[in-house]
Amino acid sequence: MARGWKRAPLLLGGIALLFAALAATAAGGTRSHAAGSVNVAFIYPKTGGLAAFGQEEFDGFNAGLAYTQGKCGGYTINPTFIDDATDPATAIAAFKNEVGQGVKIIAGTGSSGIALQLGPLAAQNNVLYISGPAAADAITGLNRNTFRAGRQTLQDVLDAANIFPPKSTGKKIVVFAEDTAFGAGNVAAVQLVFGGKGHTVSKILSPFGAADLTPYAQQLKNSGADAAFVAWANTTTAAAMWQSLQQQGVAKAMTIVTGLANRASYDSLGPLVPGVTLLSHYVYSAPHNAVNTYLIKWMAKNRHAVPDLFTPDGFVQAQMICRALQKGGTDTSKQISALEGWQFLAPKGKQFIRSADHAMLQPMFQVQLVPGKGGHFVAKVVKTISAGNVQPPVHPFP
């Protein structure tokens, strides 16, 4: 780990995040490119259930390409953007097709389930793969060809470790999530962190994309839990989920532990968590550094918007690809070595790629949702949590 990071007190947090995917067709041959340019495939959910997250990752990647232009050791990154429509099979087909075209660097996906399938393909074909917002802890330490640009579930849960008094035991916690790899990862992480402190952890999982969430909200209210750990990734059902919890009075029956999702969720979540400190993977107003300032200005100029939750993950993917080319050229093994142990300044602040398992050590943030103009809620930054304070256990490569 990079020196200079000291452990600090944790606060309340949670998780409510993510997912995403990839796309393609099948064809043979090798994609042509200009001298000095390197083809890179960016497979992401332009459409489908994770399209909102995909757009954030896409914007961040393009901002990162602009930021790194001319800094990649004489190489120019030539991206091909592929829509996987939030479908795992399409993502896998896209990955294989790009490899067949001779592409040696592939990035994308916020979907844990998809990333866990693409990672082994990267090792089998000896290509560099950099996942995006996908949170599954199992991506860390999967193999040496696989890296992550975003945080992982244990980093979220570790930030939530002090929801109860440090010496308390016997509390009942229910993980409320969708029945996906992301949901399962949260159950495992909460069990590891909170179960290890003497608390009881159970789960209520709804089908991904379920239209009626009222029965699951009723189960949660009637569970007798002390706290609900809400981990939600599907942007198309997030508002309905929070409305169901509100209608059932869940916030009055127990403590809600969750992370702050993308900006579209603020108005739905705000009334449920007044005065509660939430974990945030990223809010654009929290980091104060030159890279984040660049991202904010790029988004204002090119998207007429501010960065959202997963915008920095796409940006970091571009930074990592540029570093790999700068120090490793077109040799995959050298690219991997160039990324291992790299500490760099990202939009969120200083980040560090742990050599032993490719964990991405990074700062996290604590925020509160407060009423803003026009009846909308806005994020108020409470605290920045150091990267060293939320280090996941080392998970060595097999």
C-alpha positions in Angstrom: 0.0 0.0 0.0 1.1 3.5 -0.6 2.7 5.2 2.4 1.2 8.2 4.0 -2.4 6.8 4.4 -3.4 6.5 8.0 -6.4 4.8 9.4 -9.1 7.1 10.6 -12.5 6.7 12.3 -15.3 5.3 10.1 -18.8 6.6 10.0 -22.1 5.3 8.7 -22.4 4.4 5.1 -23.9 1.7 3.0 -24.2 0.8 -0.5 -26.7 1.2 -3.3 -25.1 0.9 -6.4 -24.3 -0.6 -9.3 -24.1 -2.9 -12.3 -23.5 -2.6 -16.1 -22.5 -4.6 -19.2 -21.2 -4.9 -22.8 -21.9 -5.8 -26.5 -21.0 -7.0 -29.9 -21.2 -9.2 -33.0 -18.9 -12.0 -34.3 -16.5 -11.5 -37.1 -13.0 -12.5 -38.0 -9.9 -10.6 -39.1 -7.8 -7.9 -37.5 -9.0 -4.3 -37.1 -6.7 -1.8 -38.9 -5.2 1.2 -37.2 -2.9 4.1 -37.9 0.7 3.9 -37.0 1.2 4.8 -33.3 -2.4 4.3 -32.5 -3.7 1.4 -30.3 -7.2 0.0 -30.7 -9.2 -0.2 -27.4 -12.7 -1.7 -27.1 -15.0 0.0 -24.6 -18.1 -2.3 -24.1 -20.8 -0.7 -22.0 -24.6 -0.5 -21.6 -25.7 2.3 -23.9 -29.2 0.9 -23.7 -31.0 -1.5 -21.3 -31.5 -1.4 -17.6 -28.1 0.0 -16.7 -28.0 2.6 -19.4 -27.9 5.5 -16.9 -24.7 4.1 -15.3 -23.3 3.3 -18.7 -23.7 6.9 -19.8 -21.8 8.1 -16.8 -18.9 5.6 -17.4 -18.9 6.6 -21.1 -18.7 10.3 -20.3 -15.9 9.8 -17.8 -13.9 7.7 -20.3 -14.1 10.4 -23.0 -13.1 13.0 -20.5 -10.2 10.8 -19.4 -9.1 10.4 -23.1 -9.1 14.1 -23.5 -7.1 14.5 -20.3 -4.5 11.9 -21.1 -4.1 12.9 -24.8 -0.4 13.3 -25.7 0.7 11.7 -22.4 0.7 8.0 -23.4 4.2 7.4 -24.4 3.7 8.4 -28.0 0.7 6.2 -28.5 -2.8 7.4 -29.5 -5.8 5.5 -28.0 -8.3 4.6 -30.8 -11.5 3.6 -29.0 -14.4 1.5 -30.4 -17.6 1.9 -28.4 -19.9 -1.1 -28.3 -23.4 -1.2 -26.8 -24.1 -4.5 -25.0 -27.7 -3.5 -24.2 -27.2 -4.6 -20.6 -27.1 -8.2 -21.7 -24.3 -10.6 -20.5 -24.4 -12.8 -23.6 -24.0 -9.8 -25.8 -21.1 -8.5 -23.7 -19.3 -11.8 -23.9 -19.8 -12.0 -27.6 -18.4 -8.5 -28.0 -15.4 -9.3 -25.9 -14.6 -12.4 -28.0 -15.2 -10.6 -31.2 -12.8 -7.8 -30.2 -10.1 -10.3 -29.3 -10.6 -11.9 -32.7 -10.1 -8.5 -34.3 -6.7 -8.3 -32.6 -7.7 -5.9 -29.8 -5.5 -6.3 -26.7 -7.0 -3.8 -24.4 -10.7 -3.9 -23.4 -12.5 -1.8 -20.8 -16.1 -1.4 -19.6 -19.0 -2.7 -17.5 -20.4 -1.9 -14.2 -22.1 -5.3 -14.0 -20.4 -7.6 -11.5 -21.9 -10.7 -13.1 -20.5 -9.7 -16.5 -17.1 -8.6 -15.2 -16.7 -11.9 -13.5 -17.2 -13.6 -16.8 -15.0 -11.3 -18.9 -12.1 -11.5 -16.5 -11.3 -15.2 -17.2 -11.5 -14.5 -20.9 -8.9 -11.8 -20.5 -6.5 -14.3 -18.9 -7.2 -17.0 -21.4 -6.5 -14.6 -24.3 -3.7 -12.6 -22.6 -5.4 -9.2 -23.0 -5.6 -6.3 -20.6 -9.1 -6.0 -19.1 -10.2 -3.0 -16.9 -13.7 -3.2 -15.4 -15.5 -0.1 -14.5 -18.0 0.4 -11.7 -18.6 -3.3 -11.2 -18.4 -3.8 -7.4 -18.0 -7.5 -6.8 -15.2 -8.3 -4.4 -14.3 -11.4 -6.5 -13.0 -9.2 -9.3 -10.1 -8.3 -7.0 -7.6 -11.1 -7.2 -9.4 -12.8 -10.2 -6.2 -13.0 -12.3 -3.3 -10.8 -13.3 -4.9 -9.7 -16.6 -8.0 -8.2 -14.8 -8.0 -4.8 -13.1 -10.8 -2.6 -11.7 -11.2 1.2 -12.0 -14.0 1.5 -9.4 -14.4 0.6 -5.8 -15.5 -2.8 -4.5 -18.3 -3.8 -2.1 -16.1 -4.4 0.9 -14.9 -0.8 0.7 -18.5 0.4 1.0 -19.3 -2.0 3.8 -16.2 -1.2 5.8 -17.2 2.5 5.7 -20.5 1.5 7.3 -18.9 -0.5 10.1 -19.7 2.0 12.8 -23.4 2.2 12.3 -23.7 0.6 15.8 -21.7 1.4 18.9 -18.2 -0.3 18.6 -18.8 -2.8 21.4 -22.5 -3.6 20.7 -23.5 -7.1 19.6 -26.6 -9.0 18.7 -28.2 -6.5 16.3 -30.3 -7.7 13.4 -29.4 -6.5 10.0 -31.3 -7.3 6.8 -29.6 -6.8 3.4 -32.3 -5.6 1.0 -31.1 -6.0 -2.6 -31.8 -7.6 -5.9 -31.1 -11.2 -6.6 -27.9 -10.6 -8.7 -24.2 -11.0 -8.3 -24.1 -7.5 -6.9 -26.7 -8.3 -4.3 -25.0 -11.5 -3.4 -21.7 -9.7 -3.0 -23.3 -7.3 -0.6 -24.8 -10.1 1.5 -21.3 -11.7 1.8 -19.6 -8.4 2.6 -22.1 -7.4 5.3 -21.9 -10.9 6.8 -18.1 -10.7 6.9 -18.0 -7.2 8.4 -21.0 -7.1 10.7 -21.3 -10.9 11.3 -17.8 -10.7 12.5 -18.8 -8.1 15.1 -21.5 -10.4 16.6 -24.5 -9.2 14.7 -27.0 -11.3 12.8 -27.3 -10.8 9.0 -30.1 -12.0 6.8 -31.3 -11.1 3.3 -34.4 -10.1 1.3 -33.7 -10.4 -2.4 -36.1 -9.4 -5.2 -35.8 -10.4 -8.8 -33.9 -8.0 -10.9 -36.3 -5.6 -12.6 -39.3 -6.8 -10.6 -42.3 -4.5 -11.3 -44.0 -4.7 -7.9 -41.7 -4.3 -5.0 -44.4 -3.8 -2.3 -44.3 -7.5 -1.1 -40.5 -7.2 -0.5 -40.9 -3.9 1.3 -43.5 -5.5 3.5 -41.2 -8.4 4.3 -38.5 -5.9 5.3 -40.9 -3.9 7.6 -42.1 -7.1 9.3 -38.6 -8.5 9.7 -38.0 -6.9 13.1 -34.5 -5.7 11.9 -32.5 -3.1 13.7 -31.2 -1.9 10.4 -31.8 -2.4 6.7 -28.7 -2.4 4.5 -30.0 -1.3 1.1 -27.9 -2.3 -1.9 -29.6 -1.4 -5.2 -28.2 -1.2 -8.7 -31.1 -1.0 -11.1 -31.7 2.6 -12.0 -35.0 1.8 -13.7 -36.6 0.5 -10.5 -34.7 2.4 -7.8 -37.3 5.2 -7.5 -40.1 2.6 -7.1 -38.1 0.7 -4.5 -37.6 3.8 -2.4 -41.2 4.7 -2.8 -42.2 1.2 -1.6 -40.0 1.5 1.5 -41.5 5.0 2.2 -45.1 3.8 1.8 -44.4 0.9 4.2 -42.9 3.1 6.8 -39.6 1.2 6.8 -37.6 4.3 7.9 -39.7 4.6 11.1 -39.2 0.9 11.9 -35.5 0.6 11.6 -32.3 2.4 10.6 -31.6 2.6 6.9 -28.0 2.1 5.9 -27.3 2.8 2.3 -24.9 4.5 -0.1 -25.8 7.5 -2.2 -26.6 6.4 -5.8 -26.6 8.6 -8.8 -28.1 12.1 -8.8 -31.4 10.9 -10.2 -32.1 9.1 -6.9 -31.6 12.0 -4.6 -35.3 13.1 -4.5 -36.6 9.6 -3.8 -34.0 8.9 -1.1 -33.9 12.3 0.6 -37.2 12.1 2.5 -36.3 8.6 3.8 -33.0 9.6 5.4 -33.2 13.1 6.9 -30.1 13.8 8.9 -28.5 10.4 8.1 -24.9 10.3 7.0 -24.5 8.2 3.8 -21.6 6.6 2.1 -20.9 8.1 -1.3 -18.6 6.6 -3.9 -18.3 10.1 -5.4 -20.0 13.4 -5.5 -18.4 16.0 -7.7 -18.2 18.7 -5.0 -16.2 16.6 -2.6 -12.7 16.2 -4.1 -10.6 19.3 -4.4 -7.8 18.6 -6.9 -6.7 19.5 -10.4 -7.9 16.3 -12.0 -11.4 16.6 -10.6 -11.5 20.3 -11.6 -10.6 19.2 -15.2 -13.4 16.6 -15.2 -16.0 19.2 -13.9 -15.0 21.7 -16.6 -15.0 19.0 -19.3 -18.5 17.9 -18.3 -19.8 21.4 -18.3 -18.4 22.2 -21.7 -19.2 18.9 -23.5 -22.3 17.5 -21.6 -23.7 20.7 -20.0 -23.9 18.7 -16.8 -21.9 17.9 -13.7 -20.1 14.5 -13.1 -22.3 11.8 -11.7 -21.6 8.8 -9.5 -19.6 6.6 -12.0 -18.2 9.4 -14.2 -14.8 9.1 -12.4 -14.6 5.3 -12.9 -14.6 5.9 -16.7 -12.1 8.6 -16.3 -9.8 6.3 -14.3 -10.1 3.6 -17.0 -8.6 6.1 -19.5 -5.9 7.0 -17.1 -5.0 3.3 -16.6 -4.9 2.6 -20.3 -2.7 5.6 -20.9 -0.3 4.5 -18.1 -0.2 0.9 -19.5 0.8 2.2 -22.9 3.2 4.8 -21.6 5.2 2.3 -19.5 4.4 -1.0 -21.2 4.0 -0.2 -24.9 1.9 -2.8 -26.7 3.2 -5.7 -24.6 0.4 -7.0 -22.3 2.8 -8.4 -19.7 4.6 -5.0 -19.4 1.3 -3.2 -19.3 0.2 -5.3 -16.3 3.5 -4.6 -14.5 3.1 -0.9 -15.3 -0.2 -0.8 -13.5 0.7 -2.9 -10.5 1.7 -0.7 -7.6 0.8 2.5 -9.4 -0.2 5.5 -7.3 -1.8 8.4 -9.2 -4.1 11.4 -8.8 -7.6 10.6 -10.0 -10.8 12.8 -9.8 -11.5 11.3 -6.4 -8.0 12.0 -5.1 -5.0 9.7 -4.7 -5.6 6.1 -5.8 -3.3 3.1 -5.6 -3.4 -0.3 -7.4 -2.4 -3.0 -5.0 0.1 -5.3 -6.7 -0.9 -8.4 -4.8 -4.5 -8.5 -6.1 -5.2 -5.4 -8.1 -7.5 -3.9 -5.5 -8.1 -0.2 -6.2 -7.5 1.6 -3.0 -9.2 5.0 -3.1 -10.9 7.6 -0.9 -14.6 7.5 -0.1 -17.0 10.2 1.0 -19.7 10.8 3.6 -22.6 13.0 2.7 -26.1 14.0 3.7 -29.1 14.7 1.5 -30.5 18.1 2.3 -33.4 20.1 0.8 -32.2 22.4 -2.1 -33.9 24.7 -4.5 -37.2 23.9 -6.1 -38.0 21.1 -3.6 -35.1 19.0 -4.8 -32.5 17.3 -2.6 -28.8 18.0 -2.9 -25.7 16.3 -1.5 -23.9 18.0 1.4 -20.4 16.7 1.9 -19.7 15.7 5.5 -16.3 14.0 5.3 -13.7 12.4 3.1 -12.6 8.9 4.2 -9.0 8.0 3.5 -8.2 5.2 1.2 -6.3 3.4 3.9 -9.4 3.5 6.1 -11.4 1.2 3.8 -8.8 -1.3 2.6 -10.3 -4.7 1.7 -8.4 -7.8 2.8 -5.8 -9.0 0.4 -7.2 -11.6 -2.0 -4.2 -13.1 -3.8 -4.4 -14.5 -7.3 -5.0 -18.2 -7.5 
